[in-house]
């Protein structure tokens, strides 16, 4: 992107960064993954769509769109399913309000999980130079995934969208029926994890509402903070992004008073103030986040044993139901394909029978002469 916000097509025809651009530390091998970090319903899907249209490689198996996200999630559903399993193995879940700090497993157990993750990464992305990994669960599992990427010789570039926590809470209330206090705590925990686990990586904080209003300005921030251009952001990609990122994606506003929601609201306000500053290029001391993390740890000691197992068990039941639904959908697709093949064979048979009947009539006519 040029200084006035326009695009130079020539600069977007290759994955190479300008010669004088700083290079992320682990990118010597030439492969760098784009990781979208943050809470569910916080703008991660729109961010993933932006990055994918700008040239980051989507996975082979995408989570399908639904009534909650009509344009799609841009999410590797097999990796998301794996992450759910990994969280449950540590007694946690995606909606566990105390999934941060990272739920670790014994090293011997984590090795087998790492091997599975590496195989999934290869299956979904192959040798793509810029894989796009957008699954909010990666945020709270990032210490685990960092080792997977390191072993694969893949650098990491993080993009962290910042959306007001009350807007996220409204979206979660519509989709999952969560009370606002739970949603605010979840948002805070995910954002704390996103910042803490990516602190030594190339990362960009972008404002969700500004991205919808002027995505080009947020791309400037991404490229500057990564020290590298987005892979293939030419005029055609820009047109596609213009069409995709509209105000229609904003289904929930940030109305209300965070402080009125008790300690979870106060925590979310403290965390949001830091991230809003970061997304505005203002220097904010991490002491505020350290203080927020200490609050989460204290509440975890008090409430974690009551909350986390419930979230884990509910997630396990939900995962089983989802698996049954997906299996049923697959069987229905298989049945539809078999029926379609049967109808094709039957039509061919009737066609051939008609030809044979005509031939038989013609033969009878000849023999009757």
Helices and strands as residue ranges (DSSP letters): G 9-12, G 25-29, E 32-37, H 44-53, H 77-89, H 107-125, E 132-134, H 136-140, H 142-151, E 155-162, H 165-176, H 180-197, E 202-207, H 208-213, H 215-226, H 235-244, G 247-249, G 258-261, H 262-279, H 287-368
